[in-house]
Amino acid sequence: MIQSHATISIEELVNVLEPLIRRVVREELAEAIEKKPDIFYIEPDTPLYEDMLEIRERKRENDIELYSHKEVWNE
């Protein structure tokens, strides 16, 4: 059996993962909104809820950089 290993930098990894993560989050949010269009509620103790709390805290500390719609969705 031949094993192959590849080494990439953190920056390269981020460049590969970021578009994928953005797409997955966008699809999940779209699905959640379709299921309950009148109410958008994120369950506590979920990764997305925890991320939103972290973002809120970072905003309070002025430690956040916001991106434009075009930068986020490549539209």
Secondary structure, DSSP 4 states (H G I P E B T S, - for coil): ---------HHHHHHHHHHHHHHHHHHHHHHHHHH-TT-----TTSHHHHHHHHHHHHHHTT------HHHHH--
